Amino acid sequence: MNLISYWQQTSDRTIVKSADLPTTSDVVIIGAGVHGASAAYYAAKLAESTGQQVTLLEQELPAFGASGRNGGFISTGTADGYASTAKRVGRDVAKHILTLSMRTRGLIQTALSEDNIKCDYRITGKINYALSEASFANMRTSAQMMREDGLDIEMLDHKELQKLVDTPLSEEIEGGKYVASDGLLHSAKFVVGLVAAAQKHGATICLNTKVTGMSAASTTVNIQTNRGNISAGAVIVSVNAWSSTVLPKLKDLITPVRGQILSYVPIAPVLRQGMGVEVTPTGEYWQQTVDGSIVIGGCRYDAPDREWNVLAEGLHDGVQTSIEKVLPRLFPRLGPLTIEQRWAGPMAFTPDYLPVIDRANELPNTWVSGGFCGHGMVFSLPFGQLLAQAALQNTTPSDLLPFRLSRPSL
Ligand SMILES: Cc1cc2nc3c(=O)[nH]c(=O)nc-3n(C[C@H](O)[C@H](O)[C@H](O)COP(=O)(O)OP(=O)(O)OC[C@H]3O[C@@H](n4cnc5c(N)ncnc54)[C@H](O)[C@@H]3O)c2cc1C
């Protein structure tokens, strides 16, 4: 068993060829996860008409971090419950986040068709199961608010859910919520596709290029890497769980949190939708991929420290064992499942469960994007588009204001 993820194993991350490090670039993006890849993609497209240079630096290969190790869900909404987000940061901000996430479906479809990105994207719908009356009632409150704010979301009882799922559900499932417009994709293929498209549109891609320091040099930023230095007119730091290693001031704001995950060998297609549940309070999620494999993660609650402050890749045996129990419990007739791979990935949490997308004021025209609290895939294209504009035009899009470092909830 190795720690390569199912997504990394089943994609070709070497199709993007690395370039020599330029000495200067108008915009430098650090990190080729889904957020850096998306920013590079939109920046390269914008720069085609302005002639600006765009460079993407990645310490390893594309999709090395969370983006290549996750559940592959494109789920609308906030990182934690909608009602609790609205309570914590205000209904307007919750609605803004929901609306941004709802933009994604159109952006994915456009990017995939315009740039021929193959990443198994499909609109499958997503089911979240409730295992108790209390959890069903909480879901109903959030669903009602999301419906009022524009999302088409249904609450279904056990019988109605059973009609959507081709294997008998455990009697303990009370009901759940269903979002028909949610989707699934192959995370690593998506990231590699965006990076390759950025390259096609003129971006310079430098892999195995680790940023080791940054300093202000008048109106530009001098970036030090293991392959030499590059001077940037603007910088987007998209390293999520690694944020404080690049920008130490973010240490108390963006905390790495490790997520455990595993995949089962392919079985006949039976689980069409993306699915989630709270067997443990920190949640579980799974999808059956197009080749029939099942990818399932969660159960972080069963680690003594909830995997808080862990950036290393290793496995937690107790969490892995808990994950193995989820599907047999919820789908008692699913049949024997054989584990194929186990891995872990670095999420990044903020104190108020909202990402940080803002200028890092200690450096000129430098933006930070990170802290997606285990729910970053759906925001990658809208934020990438906004950040590309912000960096190339040195403006602050108003859509990013709720994610500023100086917001009251931080
Ligand atoms: C187990 C797990 C399951 C998840 N499931 C889902 C899901 O189903 N749906 C969802 O929406 N979200 C999910 N998430 C969260 C989601 O994966 C993240 O929010 C998202 O991938 C973050 O993307 P990113 O580009 O910001 O960060 P990352 O993908 O972590 O990318 C950061 C990149 O920066 C690079 N880097 C770091 N330091 C440096 C440096 N010094 N120099 C150069 N490069 C550097 C890293 O190598 C890495 O490639 C999950 C996360 C995990 C870990």
The ligand as an SDF file (V2000), in Angstrom:
LIG
                    3D

 53 58  0  0  0  0  0  0  0  0999 V2000
   -9.1820   14.2490    2.3220 C   0  0  0  0  0  0  0  0  0  0  0  0
   -9.7880   15.4870    1.7450 C   0  0  0  0  0  0  0  0  0  0  0  0
  -11.0570   15.4460    1.1660 C   0  0  0  0  0  0  0  0  0  0  0  0
  -11.6490   16.5970    0.6180 C   0  0  0  0  0  0  0  0  0  0  0  0
  -12.8080   16.5130   -0.0770 N   0  0  0  0  0  0  0  0  0  0  0  0
  -13.2970   17.5990   -0.7250 C   0  0  0  0  0  0  0  0  0  0  0  0
  -14.3920   17.5220   -1.5890 C   0  0  0  0  0  0  0  0  0  0  0  0
  -14.8820   16.4360   -1.8890 O   0  0  0  0  0  0  0  0  0  0  0  0
  -14.9060   18.6770   -2.1260 N   0  0  0  0  0  0  0  0  0  0  0  0
  -14.3270   19.8820   -1.8450 C   0  0  0  0  0  0  0  0  0  0  0  0
  -14.8290   20.9190   -2.2940 O   0  0  0  0  0  0  0  0  0  0  0  0
  -13.2280   19.9770   -1.1070 N   0  0  0  0  0  0  0  0  0  0  0  0
  -12.6900   18.8740   -0.5540 C   0  0  0  0  0  0  0  0  0  0  0  0
  -11.5410   18.9640    0.1700 N   0  0  0  0  0  0  0  0  0  0  0  0
  -10.8790   20.2620    0.2600 C   0  0  0  0  0  0  0  0  0  0  0  0
  -10.2220   20.6300   -1.0730 C   0  0  0  0  0  0  0  0  0  0  0  0
   -9.4760   19.5300   -1.5350 O   0  0  0  0  0  0  0  0  0  0  0  0
   -9.3500   21.8550   -0.8770 C   0  0  0  0  0  0  0  0  0  0  0  0
  -10.1360   22.9070   -0.3470 O   0  0  0  0  0  0  0  0  0  0  0  0
   -8.7390   22.3260   -2.1710 C   0  0  0  0  0  0  0  0  0  0  0  0
   -8.1810   21.2500   -2.8710 O   0  0  0  0  0  0  0  0  0  0  0  0
   -7.6820   23.3670   -1.8700 C   0  0  0  0  0  0  0  0  0  0  0  0
   -7.0200   23.6640   -3.0580 O   0  0  0  0  0  0  0  0  0  0  0  0
   -5.7180   24.5530   -3.0400 P   0  0  0  0  0  0  0  0  0  0  0  0
   -5.2840   24.6900   -4.4300 O   0  0  0  0  0  0  0  0  0  0  0  0
   -5.9690   25.7830   -2.2540 O   0  0  0  0  0  0  0  0  0  0  0  0
   -4.6790   23.7190   -2.1460 O   0  0  0  0  0  0  0  0  0  0  0  0
   -3.8330   22.4050   -2.5000 P   0  0  0  0  0  0  0  0  0  0  0  0
   -4.5350   21.5130   -3.4090 O   0  0  0  0  0  0  0  0  0  0  0  0
   -3.3690   21.8330   -1.1950 O   0  0  0  0  0  0  0  0  0  0  0  0
   -2.6120   22.9650   -3.3120 O   0  0  0  0  0  0  0  0  0  0  0  0
   -1.5650   23.6960   -2.7260 C   0  0  0  0  0  0  0  0  0  0  0  0
   -0.3460   23.4650   -3.5980 C   0  0  0  0  0  0  0  0  0  0  0  0
    0.6900   24.3340   -3.1610 O   0  0  0  0  0  0  0  0  0  0  0  0
    1.9290   23.6450   -3.3010 C   0  0  0  0  0  0  0  0  0  0  0  0
    2.9070   24.2860   -2.4390 N   0  0  0  0  0  0  0  0  0  0  0  0
    2.9110   24.3180   -1.0850 C   0  0  0  0  0  0  0  0  0  0  0  0
    3.9720   25.0090   -0.6320 N   0  0  0  0  0  0  0  0  0  0  0  0
    4.6500   25.4320   -1.7280 C   0  0  0  0  0  0  0  0  0  0  0  0
    5.8380   26.1930   -1.9070 C   0  0  0  0  0  0  0  0  0  0  0  0
    6.5550   26.6490   -0.8580 N   0  0  0  0  0  0  0  0  0  0  0  0
    6.2890   26.4360   -3.1680 N   0  0  0  0  0  0  0  0  0  0  0  0
    5.5710   25.9700   -4.2420 C   0  0  0  0  0  0  0  0  0  0  0  0
    4.4470   25.2470   -4.1300 N   0  0  0  0  0  0  0  0  0  0  0  0
    3.9900   24.9850   -2.8780 C   0  0  0  0  0  0  0  0  0  0  0  0
    1.5780   22.2350   -2.8690 C   0  0  0  0  0  0  0  0  0  0  0  0
    2.5240   21.2890   -3.3240 O   0  0  0  0  0  0  0  0  0  0  0  0
    0.2020   22.0440   -3.4840 C   0  0  0  0  0  0  0  0  0  0  0  0
    0.2640   21.4750   -4.7670 O   0  0  0  0  0  0  0  0  0  0  0  0
  -10.9430   17.8300    0.7120 C   0  0  0  0  0  0  0  0  0  0  0  0
   -9.6690   17.8740    1.2820 C   0  0  0  0  0  0  0  0  0  0  0  0
   -9.0880   16.7090    1.7670 C   0  0  0  0  0  0  0  0  0  0  0  0
   -7.6890   16.7790    2.3140 C   0  0  0  0  0  0  0  0  0  0  0  0
  1  2  1  0
  2  3  1  0
  2 52  2  0
  3  4  2  0
  4  5  1  0
  4 50  1  0
  5  6  2  0
  6  7  1  0
  6 13  1  0
  7  8  2  0
  7  9  1  0
  9 10  1  0
 10 11  2  0
 10 12  1  0
 12 13  2  0
 13 14  1  0
 14 15  1  0
 14 50  1  0
 15 16  1  0
 16 17  1  0
 16 18  1  0
 18 19  1  0
 18 20  1  0
 20 21  1  0
 20 22  1  0
 22 23  1  0
 23 24  1  0
 24 25  2  0
 24 26  1  0
 24 27  1  0
 27 28  1  0
 28 29  2  0
 28 30  1  0
 28 31  1  0
 31 32  1  0
 32 33  1  0
 33 34  1  0
 33 48  1  0
 34 35  1  0
 35 36  1  0
 35 46  1  0
 36 37  1  0
 36 45  1  0
 37 38  2  0
 38 39  1  0
 39 40  1  0
 39 45  2  0
 40 41  1  0
 40 42  2  0
 42 43  1  0
 43 44  2  0
 44 45  1  0
 46 47  1  0
 46 48  1  0
 48 49  1  0
 50 51  2  0
 51 52  1  0
 52 53  1  0
M  END
$$$$
